[in-house]
Each structure stands twice: as C-alpha cells, then as structure tokens.
Amino acid sequence: MSEPCMVCVDAGVCKMKTLIIAKENDMGMVEIEIKSDCPNILKMSWRLEPMSPYAEVEAEFHKSEVYKLANDAIPHTACPVPAGIVKALEVAGGLGLKRDSSISFVNDESEAGLK
C-alpha cells in the first residue's frame, strides 16, 4: 500500500479551495475523501466510490469515472479539481510521483519557459 496522498487545489477566480485525500486500501483500490469550499465539488464527492487507479488513469476522458461525476455535478468545465483528483488517485495508487502542476497566465511566449 502506498502512503496517503493529499492535494490542495486552488481553483482560481472563484477562490474556492479543495483538499483531496487519496488512500490505497487493502484491495488495491483508492478511496478518495474531499473537503471543499465549493458545493458542487462536495456534491460530486458524495458519489465517489473506491476506484482502480490503473483503470482511472488509463481511461479516455469521457470514460473516466471522475470526469463522468464532474460532468454531472460541476457547471464549469474549466474547473481544475477533477484533474487534481485524478493526480491524487495516480500517486496514491503508486502510479505517479508527487510533483506540483500549475496553470499560469503569461503575457508573452518567452514567459512560458519552453525549450
């Protein structure tokens, strides 16, 4: 079993924060607990059941259980929380490493830091 993974998502303009706690259980499934300022994220979290990290991480977007639940509960497609849930699931399931992700607005291509 991997260590629990905690991810904090600051959704941006709405100023709502979400804490995602993902833990692998004895059956190799990942259980997800959500604490959030957002009522839509909380609504989504009530329907989250333990899931296979392999199946979820490799799923096509429209077949992902996380994104299906997000589609039903979150009215804003640009919300970054579903991606945070998948990242936490990936790390808790031992399929990825803990490394921050970000979305940044830039004024010029040179600020993007591309090689």
Number of C-alpha atoms within 10 A of each C-alpha: 14 15 12 18 20 21 19 18 20 16 15 11 6 10 9 14 17 20 18 24 20 27 24 24 16 8 9 18 19 26 20 22 18 19 14 17 13 15 12 15 22 17 15 20 20 11 11 15 14 18 19 17 24 15 12 18 19 11 13 11 12 10 12 16 19 24 21 14 18 21 15 11 17 20 10 10 9 9 17 15 23 21 14 21 24 20 26 28 34 23 23 29 27 17 14 13 11 13 7 9 10 7 7 7 8 9 7 7 8 9 10 11 6 6 4
